[in-house]
């Protein structure tokens, strides 16, 4: 089994929902962001470039308070990448 942030977070009892579990596969990036914001979830992605553009769009639409910043996503993904307790 490959190492995954999902397994690591779940091992720490973090409520994680994948795009597949949310039936969001093959949906547009903005749909993922809107779903995460509406669900009160953080969105974790390696697709930082596209989400930076979406974040800027949300700022211009005064929706940014419901969207995680690219910097917070980067800090989260960097922290998960250095975590040594991933299952797998």
N, C-alpha and C positions, 0 to 999 in steps of 0.2 A: 504494500500500500504506500502511495507517495505521501510525502509530507505536505501538509496543507494548513493554512491559517484557520480554515473552518474546523478541522479536527482539534487544533490547539486551543481555539477559543471555546469550543464545546467542552473540552476537557476541563476548562476552568469555569464551567457552568454559565457561559455567556450565551444568551439567546441569539442564535445565528440563523438567518434564513438565506439560502442561496437563490440565485436567479431561477434555477430549475425548480426549486421547491415553491417559488412564488409564481410559477408559470409565466416567467418573463423572458424566456429564451427567445432570441430573434426579434426582440423589441428594440425600439430606438433608445439611444442614450437618454434623451430627455424624459422618456417614459420611466426608465429606471430611477432617475433622480426624483421625479414627481412621486413615484410609488414610495420610495424611501422616505421622502419628506412627509407625505401623507400618513405613513405608518409610524412616524417618529423613530425611524431607524437611520443609522449612519450607513453610507454607501461606501464600500471599500472596493477599489478598482486599481488596476495597473494602467488603465487608460487615462492617465493624468492630463494629457494634452487636450483631449476632447472635453473632459469635465471642467477644465479651466475655462474653456470657451463658454460652456453652459453656465458656470458659476458667474462669469461676467454678465451674461444675459440676464440671469436671475437678479443680479445687483441692479441692473438698469430697469428691471421691472419691479423693484422693491420687494423681491421675494427672497433675498439672500439670507434673511434671518432663519429661514427654514432649511437652508442648504449648508452642508458642511463645507468649510473652506478647503481649497486644494492643499494648503499647508497642514491642516489638521489631518487630512487623508494621508499625506506623505509621512507625517510623524507616526500615525497609526501603523501604516504599512512597514515603515522602518523598524518600529518596535516589534511588530510581529515577526519580521524577517530575522531579528536577532534573538527571538525567544528560543530557548533550548528545550522546552517541554512539549514540543509538538508530538502528537501521537503519530505513529507510522514508522 
